[in-house]
Amino acid sequence: MAQSSLDSALSCSVCLDELKEPVTIPCGHSYCSLCIHSHWDREETEKRLYSCPQCRQSFSPRPVPVKSIMLAGLVEELKRSRLTAPPADYTAPEDVSCDVCTGRKLKALRSCLQCVASYCERHLQPHHESAAFQRHQLVAPSHTLQENLCSEHNEVKKMFCRTDQQLLCVVCCMDQHKGHDTVSTAAERAQRQAQLPNRRTRLLQSLQHKETELKRLQQEAQDISRSAQTAVQRSGDSFKEMVLLLEKRRSELEQQIRSEQETHLSRVQELQDQLQQDVTELKRSISELDTLSLTADHNQFILRCPPLSTHTEETESRIQTGPRLDFEDVTRAVSELRDKLQLSLMEFKLSLTEPITREDFLRYARDITLDQNTAHKRLSLFDGNRKATFTDVSQGYPDHPDRFSVYQVLSREELTGRCYWELERSRRVYAAAAYKDTERNCVFGNNDKSWALRCHNSGYSFYYNKVQLNLSGPFGSRIGVYLDHSAGALSFYSVQDQTMKLLHRVETKFTRPLHAGVWVGLGANAHFLQI
């Protein structure tokens, strides 16, 4: 009996599931004990008729179902067989299927390179038993067997054309590749197989080098993380100490101001009290004088009225209050301290985001070559297009839409990320960075697409969008330019020996790649250095 037929025979027609505690009713049909009793419970009426769910035969009174020992045994046997029977080794979508199986295909056990076919265990037997298949080469099941067949002649590819580096069948070898250097695939395999040890040795050397570099980088990453963690901890402690120190100094200063305030207020209050007393005494004296002036007795008037000189001295006497106390000096000193602290913090921020020493800058060095298609016709380019010199004679450059009509030129290189370059100059030169589409009739710095450091004989000035900013700094012939494109930072430095002096820093948002640029004045030249 087929498996599906057996499953159907041992299923209950009420619950459509496998029989559980199978029982048989008088008509001969079998059901789960619970299913037939539930069915009859629903049918129970006054007529007391009970039917079979399959044949509809009626019974009265209600029958007593009899346990089916044979069906119960078959159900248990079926359960045991399911647990012990090996699953059929059918193919999954990712498997190689047997090319001989019909219907539902079994998984292939091996593939034959000569037959260009794959076989399951049963259909593979002839390759093990028949002498005709003994020389066939069996390999692991492969999805690419059809690639071994020539699509034009339907022959197995057994030849290799070294001239065209192609796999061929014998017909192709004698036809389209006649006269070429052709060998059997076995010979080509043997030659390449002989090269494998050397290739493997080179790959092992490369692997060892890469692993060494990987370990070095891993160690560097650990060192960076450890250093950063230590820096965070120590700088955090330092900032806390600075906050406490500032708070302590603020408290001391406030206490000092309050103390000075109380001392001077006490002195002023004493003077106020003295003056108030003098005012009261003077008012009393004036009142007495007014009364005295009305006395008719001349003798009494003379006796009670002092000479006029005494009153005059008293009137002219003044109380010395000393210099007026003013706390503006304190306020001014605190403001100066605040400004110095802000400047220190700004310089500290710059030192964190930008390289410090020239050696640090050289890690981001870029070689700059000038684009002749952008150069003004009076600019001569030489030294591998790294040097631009102003000349009195046109260089005869062909017309080009990128060519400037002012004495300047852009680099070929697009600059993004972190970049650093240096140029050596003589006389009047503008070191610049600009977008590719900066106006061709506009000097660098006179629009919003370029930034220029103008180097004069007397000093420096910075231009952007026609706004000029005069700068101070050490005068020299070498200029360094540092770009951090993603951070929106562009910095110009005076380079003397190994010393870097910041001349000006731009903070903005760059929207596209930049190019190095230079404007060259009359009789001047600019040389982008290879560093």
Salt bridges, closest charged atoms under 4 A:
ASP7 OD1 - ARG82 NH2 2.98
ASP17 OD2 - LYS20 NZ 3.30
GLU18 OE2 - ARG82 NH1 2.95
ASP41 OD1 - ARG62 NH1 2.93
GLU43 OE2 - HIS39 NE2 3.37
GLU44 OE2 - ARG48 NH1 3.37
GLU77 OE1 - ARG80 NH2 2.67
ASP89 OD1 - LYS107 NZ 3.78
ASP95 OD2 - LYS107 NZ 3.83
GLU152 OE2 - HIS153 NE2 3.85
ASP164 OD2 - HIS177 ND1 3.07
ASP164 OD2 - HIS180 ND1 3.17
GLU188 OE1 - ARG162 NE 2.66
GLU188 OE2 - ARG192 NE 2.67
GLU213 OE1 - ARG216 NH2 2.99
GLU220 OE1 - ARG216 NH1 3.37
ASP223 OD1 - ARG226 NH1 2.91
GLU247 OE2 - ARG250 NH2 2.53
GLU252 OE1 - ARG249 NH1 3.62
GLU254 OE1 - ARG250 NH1 2.71
GLU260 OE1 - HIS264 ND1 3.66
GLU281 OE2 - ARG284 NH2 2.00
GLU288 OE2 - ARG284 NH1 2.31
ASP329 OD1 - ARG332 NH1 2.72
ASP339 OD1 - ARG338 NH2 3.19
GLU354 OE2 - ARG505 NH1 2.14
ASP371 OD2 - LYS436 NZ 3.60
ASP383 OD2 - HIS527 NE2 2.62
ASP399 OD1 - LYS377 NZ 2.95
ASP402 OD2 - HIS400 ND1 3.95
GLU422 OE1 - ARG358 NH2 2.93
GLU422 OE1 - ARG478 NH1 3.53
GLU424 OE1 - ARG478 NE 2.87
ASP437 OD2 - LYS449 NZ 3.77
ASP437 OD1 - ARG512 NH2 3.22
ASP484 OD2 - ARG418 NE 3.34
GLU507 OE2 - ARG505 NE 3.04
